[in-house]
Amino acid sequence: MASIWVLLSIIAIFTLPILYGIIRDFFGWNNNKFYGDEMNKKKNKKNITDKVYEKNSYYW
């Protein structure tokens, strides 16, 4: 009987974080959902120092 509780506790340890993430995503509590999109927006806006660095980085 004790081995069943050990097995259930091991399964719970692995499933609870996944379930917590699914619930956060379902209710919109996931704060980093669009972080990649914001980084891509900033990446496309290059300033003068970025252009100079890219120009000087080519050695051929």
PDB file of N, CA, C and O in Angstrom:
ATOM      1  N   MET A   1       0.825  -1.203   0.000  1.00  0.00           N
ATOM      2  CA  MET A   1       0.000   0.000   0.000  1.00  0.00           C
ATOM      3  C   MET A   1       0.867   1.264   0.000  1.00  0.00           C
ATOM      4  O   MET A   1       0.495   2.280  -0.587  1.00  0.00           O
ATOM      5  N   ALA A   2       2.001   1.191   0.651  1.00  0.00           N
ATOM      6  CA  ALA A   2       2.881   2.362   0.698  1.00  0.00           C
ATOM      7  C   ALA A   2       3.498   2.640  -0.662  1.00  0.00           C
ATOM      8  O   ALA A   2       3.772   3.793  -0.994  1.00  0.00           O
ATOM      9  N   SER A   3       3.720   1.592  -1.456  1.00  0.00           N
ATOM     10  CA  SER A   3       4.325   1.805  -2.772  1.00  0.00           C
ATOM     11  C   SER A   3       3.386   2.559  -3.704  1.00  0.00           C
ATOM     12  O   SER A   3       3.839   3.277  -4.595  1.00  0.00           O
ATOM     13  N   ILE A   4       2.085   2.402  -3.505  1.00  0.00           N
ATOM     14  CA  ILE A   4       1.122   3.145  -4.320  1.00  0.00           C
ATOM     15  C   ILE A   4       1.212   4.632  -4.009  1.00  0.00           C
ATOM     16  O   ILE A   4       1.162   5.460  -4.918  1.00  0.00           O
ATOM     17  N   TRP A   5       1.345   4.978  -2.729  1.00  0.00           N
ATOM     18  CA  TRP A   5       1.464   6.389  -2.348  1.00  0.00           C
ATOM     19  C   TRP A   5       2.767   6.992  -2.861  1.00  0.00           C
ATOM     20  O   TRP A   5       2.806   8.159  -3.251  1.00  0.00           O
ATOM     21  N   VAL A   6       3.825   6.200  -2.859  1.00  0.00           N
ATOM     22  CA  VAL A   6       5.098   6.694  -3.394  1.00  0.00           C
ATOM     23  C   VAL A   6       4.967   6.953  -4.891  1.00  0.00           C
ATOM     24  O   VAL A   6       5.431   7.978  -5.392  1.00  0.00           O
ATOM     25  N   LEU A   7       4.341   6.033  -5.596  1.00  0.00           N
ATOM     26  CA  LEU A   7       4.136   6.213  -7.030  1.00  0.00           C
ATOM     27  C   LEU A   7       3.249   7.420  -7.321  1.00  0.00           C
ATOM     28  O   LEU A   7       3.544   8.195  -8.230  1.00  0.00           O
ATOM     29  N   LEU A   8       2.174   7.590  -6.567  1.00  0.00           N
ATOM     30  CA  LEU A   8       1.296   8.742  -6.767  1.00  0.00           C
ATOM     31  C   LEU A   8       2.000  10.056  -6.442  1.00  0.00           C
ATOM     32  O   LEU A   8       1.768  11.059  -7.118  1.00  0.00           O
ATOM     33  N   SER A   9       2.837  10.071  -5.442  1.00  0.00           N
ATOM     34  CA  SER A   9       3.551  11.304  -5.106  1.00  0.00           C
ATOM     35  C   SER A   9       4.580  11.645  -6.175  1.00  0.00           C
ATOM     36  O   SER A   9       4.781  12.820  -6.479  1.00  0.00           O
ATOM     37  N   ILE A  10       5.236  10.640  -6.751  1.00  0.00           N
ATOM     38  CA  ILE A  10       6.186  10.912  -7.836  1.00  0.00           C
ATOM     39  C   ILE A  10       5.456  11.458  -9.056  1.00  0.00           C
ATOM     40  O   ILE A  10       5.933  12.395  -9.697  1.00  0.00           O
ATOM     41  N   ILE A  11       4.316  10.887  -9.379  1.00  0.00           N
ATOM     42  CA  ILE A  11       3.518  11.383 -10.511  1.00  0.00           C
ATOM     43  C   ILE A  11       3.050  12.807 -10.236  1.00  0.00           C
ATOM     44  O   ILE A  11       3.054  13.641 -11.142  1.00  0.00           O
ATOM     45  N   ALA A  12       2.649  13.097  -9.012  1.00  0.00           N
ATOM     46  CA  ALA A  12       2.184  14.449  -8.658  1.00  0.00           C
ATOM     47  C   ALA A  12       3.320  15.467  -8.756  1.00  0.00           C
ATOM     48  O   ALA A  12       3.102  16.604  -9.174  1.00  0.00           O
ATOM     49  N   ILE A  13       4.524  15.062  -8.372  1.00  0.00           N
ATOM     50  CA  ILE A  13       5.660  15.982  -8.453  1.00  0.00           C
ATOM     51  C   ILE A  13       5.916  16.417  -9.886  1.00  0.00           C
ATOM     52  O   ILE A  13       6.287  17.564 -10.135  1.00  0.00           O
ATOM     53  N   PHE A  14       5.717  15.501 -10.830  1.00  0.00           N
ATOM     54  CA  PHE A  14       5.965  15.837 -12.230  1.00  0.00           C
ATOM     55  C   PHE A  14       4.774  16.514 -12.904  1.00  0.00           C
ATOM     56  O   PHE A  14       4.966  17.304 -13.829  1.00  0.00           O
ATOM     57  N   THR A  15       3.568  16.228 -12.469  1.00  0.00           N
ATOM     58  CA  THR A  15       2.406  16.785 -13.170  1.00  0.00           C
ATOM     59  C   THR A  15       1.941  18.129 -12.626  1.00  0.00           C
ATOM     60  O   THR A  15       1.347  18.910 -13.369  1.00  0.00           O
ATOM     61  N   LEU A  16       2.188  18.421 -11.372  1.00  0.00           N
ATOM     62  CA  LEU A  16       1.700  19.686 -10.814  1.00  0.00           C
ATOM     63  C   LEU A  16       2.323  20.916 -11.470  1.00  0.00           C
ATOM     64  O   LEU A  16       1.584  21.861 -11.745  1.00  0.00           O
ATOM     65  N   PRO A  17       3.629  20.973 -11.742  1.00  0.00           N
ATOM     66  CA  PRO A  17       4.152  22.164 -12.446  1.00  0.00           C
ATOM     67  C   PRO A  17       3.586  22.325 -13.857  1.00  0.00           C
ATOM     68  O   PRO A  17       3.357  23.445 -14.313  1.00  0.00           O
ATOM     69  N   ILE A  18       3.365  21.219 -14.536  1.00  0.00           N
ATOM     70  CA  ILE A  18       2.783  21.295 -15.878  1.00  0.00           C
ATOM     71  C   ILE A  18       1.346  21.798 -15.799  1.00  0.00           C
ATOM     72  O   ILE A  18       0.937  22.649 -16.589  1.00  0.00           O
ATOM     73  N   LEU A  19       0.593  21.279 -14.858  1.00  0.00           N
ATOM     74  CA  LEU A  19      -0.790  21.715 -14.674  1.00  0.00           C
ATOM     75  C   LEU A  19      -0.853  23.185 -14.265  1.00  0.00           C
ATOM     76  O   LEU A  19      -1.738  23.918 -14.707  1.00  0.00           O
ATOM     77  N   TYR A  20       0.081  23.612 -13.426  1.00  0.00           N
ATOM     78  CA  TYR A  20       0.141  25.012 -13.012  1.00  0.00           C
ATOM     79  C   TYR A  20       0.407  25.916 -14.221  1.00  0.00           C
ATOM     80  O   TYR A  20      -0.204  26.979 -14.339  1.00  0.00           O
ATOM     81  N   GLY A  21       1.300  25.511 -15.111  1.00  0.00           N
ATOM     82  CA  GLY A  21       1.575  26.296 -16.311  1.00  0.00           C
ATOM     83  C   GLY A  21       0.391  26.352 -17.251  1.00  0.00           C
ATOM     84  O   GLY A  21       0.128  27.393 -17.853  1.00  0.00           O
ATOM     85  N   ILE A  22      -0.327  25.251 -17.387  1.00  0.00           N
ATOM     86  CA  ILE A  22      -1.515  25.226 -18.246  1.00  0.00           C
ATOM     87  C   ILE A  22      -2.591  26.151 -17.692  1.00  0.00           C
ATOM     88  O   ILE A  22      -3.238  26.872 -18.451  1.00  0.00           O
ATOM     89  N   ILE A  23      -2.786  26.135 -16.387  1.00  0.00           N
ATOM     90  CA  ILE A  23      -3.802  27.000 -15.764  1.00  0.00           C
ATOM     91  C   ILE A  23      -3.413  28.468 -15.919  1.00  0.00           C
ATOM     92  O   ILE A  23      -4.266  29.301 -16.225  1.00  0.00           O
ATOM     93  N   ARG A  24      -2.136  28.798 -15.711  1.00  0.00           N
ATOM     94  CA  ARG A  24      -1.696  30.186 -15.878  1.00  0.00           C
ATOM     95  C   ARG A  24      -1.895  30.661 -17.311  1.00  0.00           C
ATOM     96  O   ARG A  24      -2.313  31.796 -17.540  1.00  0.00           O
ATOM     97  N   ASP A  25      -1.599  29.802 -18.265  1.00  0.00           N
ATOM     98  CA  ASP A  25      -1.771  30.183 -19.664  1.00  0.00           C
ATOM     99  C   ASP A  25      -3.245  30.334 -20.022  1.00  0.00           C
ATOM    100  O   ASP A  25      -3.610  31.222 -20.792  1.00  0.00           O
ATOM    101  N   PHE A  26      -4.088  29.477 -19.469  1.00  0.00           N
ATOM    102  CA  PHE A  26      -5.524  29.536 -19.759  1.00  0.00           C
ATOM    103  C   PHE A  26      -6.149  30.822 -19.242  1.00  0.00           C
ATOM    104  O   PHE A  26      -6.964  31.431 -19.934  1.00  0.00           O
ATOM    105  N   PHE A  27      -5.783  31.246 -18.038  1.00  0.00           N
ATOM    106  CA  PHE A  27      -6.362  32.458 -17.452  1.00  0.00           C
ATOM    107  C   PHE A  27      -5.622  33.733 -17.847  1.00  0.00           C
ATOM    108  O   PHE A  27      -6.027  34.823 -17.445  1.00  0.00           O
ATOM    109  N   GLY A  28      -4.548  33.620 -18.624  1.00  0.00           N
ATOM    110  CA  GLY A  28      -3.832  34.806 -19.073  1.00  0.00           C
ATOM    111  C   GLY A  28      -2.853  35.349 -18.064  1.00  0.00           C
ATOM    112  O   GLY A  28      -2.485  36.522 -18.139  1.00  0.00           O
ATOM    113  N   TRP A  29      -2.420  34.539 -17.126  1.00  0.00           N
ATOM    114  CA  TRP A  29      -1.464  34.998 -16.114  1.00  0.00           C
ATOM    115  C   TRP A  29      -0.031  34.809 -16.552  1.00  0.00           C
ATOM    116  O   TRP A  29       0.887  35.007 -15.756  1.00  0.00           O
ATOM    117  N   ASN A  30       0.183  34.429 -17.800  1.00  0.00           N
ATOM    118  CA  ASN A  30       1.522  34.211 -18.320  1.00  0.00           C
ATOM    119  C   ASN A  30       2.067  35.551 -18.794  1.00  0.00           C
ATOM    120  O   ASN A  30       1.621  36.079 -19.812  1.00  0.00           O
ATOM    121  N   ASN A  31       3.028  36.102 -18.062  1.00  0.00           N
ATOM    122  CA  ASN A  31       3.516  37.444 -18.356  1.00  0.00           C
ATOM    123  C   ASN A  31       4.484  37.481 -19.529  1.00  0.00           C
ATOM    124  O   ASN A  31       4.586  38.515 -20.189  1.00  0.00           O
ATOM    125  N   ASN A  32       5.188  36.417 -19.812  1.00  0.00           N
ATOM    126  CA  ASN A  32       6.216  36.428 -20.850  1.00  0.00           C
ATOM    127  C   ASN A  32       5.729  35.839 -22.163  1.00  0.00           C
ATOM    128  O   ASN A  32       6.531  35.306 -22.929  1.00  0.00           O
ATOM    129  N   LYS A  33       4.470  35.920 -22.433  1.00  0.00           N
ATOM    130  CA  LYS A  33       3.918  35.283 -23.620  1.00  0.00           C
ATOM    131  C   LYS A  33       4.398  35.953 -24.902  1.00  0.00           C
ATOM    132  O   LYS A  33       4.687  35.262 -25.879  1.00  0.00           O
ATOM    133  N   PHE A  34       4.489  37.270 -24.922  1.00  0.00           N
ATOM    134  CA  PHE A  34       4.858  37.995 -26.126  1.00  0.00           C
ATOM    135  C   PHE A  34       6.248  38.607 -26.017  1.00  0.00           C
ATOM    136  O   PHE A  34       6.554  39.583 -26.701  1.00  0.00           O
ATOM    137  N   TYR A  35       7.080  38.043 -25.169  1.00  0.00           N
ATOM    138  CA  TYR A  35       8.427  38.601 -24.987  1.00  0.00           C
ATOM    139  C   TYR A  35       9.238  38.496 -26.266  1.00  0.00           C
ATOM    140  O   TYR A  35       9.978  39.421 -26.601  1.00  0.00           O
ATOM    141  N   GLY A  36       9.117  37.392 -26.985  1.00  0.00           N
ATOM    142  CA  GLY A  36       9.855  37.217 -28.228  1.00  0.00           C
ATOM    143  C   GLY A  36       9.435  38.208 -29.288  1.00  0.00           C
ATOM    144  O   GLY A  36      10.272  38.685 -30.053  1.00  0.00           O
ATOM    145  N   ASP A  37       8.152  38.529 -29.348  1.00  0.00           N
ATOM    146  CA  ASP A  37       7.674  39.507 -30.315  1.00  0.00           C
ATOM    147  C   ASP A  37       8.228  40.888 -30.021  1.00  0.00           C
ATOM    148  O   ASP A  37       8.597  41.621 -30.939  1.00  0.00           O
ATOM    149  N   GLU A  38       8.290  41.248 -28.743  1.00  0.00           N
ATOM    150  CA  GLU A  38       8.830  42.552 -28.382  1.00  0.00           C
ATOM    151  C   GLU A  38      10.316  42.626 -28.706  1.00  0.00           C
ATOM    152  O   GLU A  38      10.806  43.668 -29.139  1.00  0.00           O
ATOM    153  N   MET A  39      11.031  41.532 -28.501  1.00  0.00           N
ATOM    154  CA  MET A  39      12.457  41.532 -28.823  1.00  0.00           C
ATOM    155  C   MET A  39      12.668  41.642 -30.328  1.00  0.00           C
ATOM    156  O   MET A  39      13.616  42.290 -30.771  1.00  0.00           O
ATOM    157  N   ASN A  40      11.801  41.019 -31.117  1.00  0.00           N
ATOM    158  CA  ASN A  40      11.928  41.134 -32.568  1.00  0.00           C
ATOM    159  C   ASN A  40      11.631  42.547 -33.035  1.00  0.00           C
ATOM    160  O   ASN A  40      12.252  43.018 -33.988  1.00  0.00           O
ATOM    161  N   LYS A  41      10.694  43.239 -32.386  1.00  0.00           N
ATOM    162  CA  LYS A  41      10.401  44.622 -32.752  1.00  0.00           C
ATOM    163  C   LYS A  41      11.603  45.512 -32.469  1.00  0.00           C
ATOM    164  O   LYS A  41      11.949  46.381 -33.270  1.00  0.00           O
ATOM    165  N   LYS A  42      12.236  45.286 -31.322  1.00  0.00           N
ATOM    166  CA  LYS A  42      13.401  46.101 -30.976  1.00  0.00           C
ATOM    167  C   LYS A  42      14.595  45.749 -31.844  1.00  0.00           C
ATOM    168  O   LYS A  42      15.432  46.605 -32.128  1.00  0.00           O
ATOM    169  N   LYS A  43      14.678  44.496 -32.266  1.00  0.00           N
ATOM    170  CA  LYS A  43      15.807  44.062 -33.077  1.00  0.00           C
ATOM    171  C   LYS A  43      15.771  44.704 -34.452  1.00  0.00           C
ATOM    172  O   LYS A  43      16.820  45.000 -35.024  1.00  0.00           O
ATOM    173  N   ASN A  44      14.590  44.921 -34.986  1.00  0.00           N
ATOM    174  CA  ASN A  44      14.468  45.496 -36.314  1.00  0.00           C
ATOM    175  C   ASN A  44      14.758  46.991 -36.338  1.00  0.00           C
ATOM    176  O   ASN A  44      15.042  47.544 -37.400  1.00  0.00           O
ATOM    177  N   LYS A  45      14.692  47.644 -35.202  1.00  0.00           N
ATOM    178  CA  LYS A  45      15.001  49.068 -35.111  1.00  0.00           C
ATOM    179  C   LYS A  45      16.474  49.216 -34.731  1.00  0.00           C
ATOM    180  O   LYS A  45      16.832  49.128 -33.556  1.00  0.00           O
ATOM    181  N   LYS A  46      17.313  49.437 -35.721  1.00  0.00           N
ATOM    182  CA  LYS A  46      18.750  49.542 -35.464  1.00  0.00           C
ATOM    183  C   LYS A  46      19.132  51.005 -35.320  1.00  0.00           C
ATOM    184  O   LYS A  46      18.637  51.867 -36.046  1.00  0.00           O
ATOM    185  N   ASN A  47      20.019  51.270 -34.375  1.00  0.00           N
ATOM    186  CA  ASN A  47      20.496  52.636 -34.210  1.00  0.00           C
ATOM    187  C   ASN A  47      21.856  52.778 -34.891  1.00  0.00           C
ATOM    188  O   ASN A  47      22.342  51.835 -35.516  1.00  0.00           O
ATOM    189  N   ILE A  48      22.451  53.924 -34.772  1.00  0.00           N
ATOM    190  CA  ILE A  48      23.687  54.226 -35.492  1.00  0.00           C
ATOM    191  C   ILE A  48      24.829  53.339 -35.022  1.00  0.00           C
ATOM    192  O   ILE A  48      25.628  52.885 -35.841  1.00  0.00           O
ATOM    193  N   THR A  49      24.924  53.084 -33.743  1.00  0.00           N
ATOM    194  CA  THR A  49      26.034  52.264 -33.248  1.00  0.00           C
ATOM    195  C   THR A  49      25.934  50.828 -33.740  1.00  0.00           C
ATOM    196  O   THR A  49      26.954  50.192 -34.006  1.00  0.00           O
ATOM    197  N   ASP A  50      24.721  50.311 -33.864  1.00  0.00           N
ATOM    198  CA  ASP A  50      24.566  48.965 -34.413  1.00  0.00           C
ATOM    199  C   ASP A  50      25.027  48.906 -35.862  1.00  0.00           C
ATOM    200  O   ASP A  50      25.684  47.947 -36.267  1.00  0.00           O
ATOM    201  N   LYS A  51      24.685  49.928 -36.648  1.00  0.00           N
ATOM    202  CA  LYS A  51      25.084  49.940 -38.049  1.00  0.00           C
ATOM    203  C   LYS A  51      26.601  50.052 -38.200  1.00  0.00           C
ATOM    204  O   LYS A  51      27.193  49.411 -39.069  1.00  0.00           O
ATOM    205  N   VAL A  52      27.223  50.866 -37.352  1.00  0.00           N
ATOM    206  CA  VAL A  52      28.684  51.004 -37.404  1.00  0.00           C
ATOM    207  C   VAL A  52      29.346  49.705 -36.984  1.00  0.00           C
ATOM    208  O   VAL A  52      30.338  49.292 -37.586  1.00  0.00           O
ATOM    209  N   TYR A  53      28.822  49.068 -35.979  1.00  0.00           N
ATOM    210  CA  TYR A  53      29.387  47.797 -35.519  1.00  0.00           C
ATOM    211  C   TYR A  53      29.275  46.728 -36.601  1.00  0.00           C
ATOM    212  O   TYR A  53      30.224  45.977 -36.828  1.00  0.00           O
ATOM    213  N   GLU A  54      28.125  46.651 -37.269  1.00  0.00           N
ATOM    214  CA  GLU A  54      27.963  45.664 -38.328  1.00  0.00           C
ATOM    215  C   GLU A  54      28.875  45.972 -39.516  1.00  0.00           C
ATOM    216  O   GLU A  54      29.393  45.060 -40.159  1.00  0.00           O
ATOM    217  N   LYS A  55      29.066  47.254 -39.800  1.00  0.00           N
ATOM    218  CA  LYS A  55      29.931  47.615 -40.902  1.00  0.00           C
ATOM    219  C   LYS A  55      31.384  47.246 -40.606  1.00  0.00           C
ATOM    220  O   LYS A  55      32.102  46.792 -41.496  1.00  0.00           O
ATOM    221  N   ASN A  56      31.819  47.438 -39.362  1.00  0.00           N
ATOM    222  CA  ASN A  56      33.207  47.166 -38.998  1.00  0.00           C
ATOM    223  C   ASN A  56      33.436  45.700 -38.655  1.00  0.00           C
ATOM    224  O   ASN A  56      34.589  45.284 -38.544  1.00  0.00           O
ATOM    225  N   SER A  57      32.414  44.924 -38.488  1.00  0.00           N
ATOM    226  CA  SER A  57      32.609  43.527 -38.107  1.00  0.00           C
ATOM    227  C   SER A  57      33.013  42.640 -39.271  1.00  0.00           C
ATOM    228  O   SER A  57      33.547  41.551 -39.059  1.00  0.00           O
ATOM    229  N   TYR A  58      32.769  43.083 -40.488  1.00  0.00           N
ATOM    230  CA  TYR A  58      33.183  42.303 -41.653  1.00  0.00           C
ATOM    231  C   TYR A  58      34.676  42.551 -41.894  1.00  0.00           C
ATOM    232  O   TYR A  58      35.117  43.696 -41.993  1.00  0.00           O
ATOM    233  N   TYR A  59      35.435  41.476 -41.985  1.00  0.00           N
ATOM    234  CA  TYR A  59      36.889  41.618 -42.117  1.00  0.00           C
ATOM    235  C   TYR A  59      37.386  41.369 -43.535  1.00  0.00           C
ATOM    236  O   TYR A  59      38.594  41.413 -43.768  1.00  0.00           O
ATOM    237  N   TRP A  60      36.515  41.116 -44.472  1.00  0.00           N
ATOM    238  CA  TRP A  60      36.959  40.879 -45.836  1.00  0.00           C
ATOM    239  C   TRP A  60      36.747  42.071 -46.618  1.00  0.00           C
ATOM    240  O   TRP A  60      37.055  42.092 -47.809  1.00  0.00           O
TER     241      TRP A  60
END
